[in-house]
């Protein structure tokens, strides 16, 4: 049996994640430990693959290549002068790296966000880009704001669209009911396939992430 960390929450579904090389399962409070064990065993091959990828995901080094929405860029920690748009210059710390990624991608995030707001006839929402460990996005009704994870930049445009549509559907449906997912699938018929693809991407990390 694979070792894993079990977190109990008031949610309806089981969630499986790999965090810092460890298996983490979030489960409803009324689900038995035996059922969770079966759930983990069922996904053993996926877990082993993800653990292998996690182990190989070494911290970024100077002049490493990263991919932003599928396009290659060179990350540079040195104080050089370059106008090459394919070179991203930043200090070798998490905050500086995330700031550079946000500045590099915010126009794309905003363009896709505005496009989907228009086609879904939703007005008056603000967009915030942050960096989160356990969520791709969230909707804040009182603030009339949608937050998107800046790490979506390391996936693809279709994955970004999927999360935007998911959060925009929460404007009408505040939970994850069947009606909610029906609305999501209306705007993105292949949503389930795209959402599964999110787990295939590795998020670049720096030494302090380890």
Helices and strands as residue ranges (DSSP letters): E 5-9, E 15-19, E 22-28, H 33-42, H 44-56, E 65-68, E 71-76, E 87-89, H 94-119, E 126-130, E 137-140, E 145-149, G 150-154, H 157-169, H 178-187, H 191-197, G 198-200, G 207-209
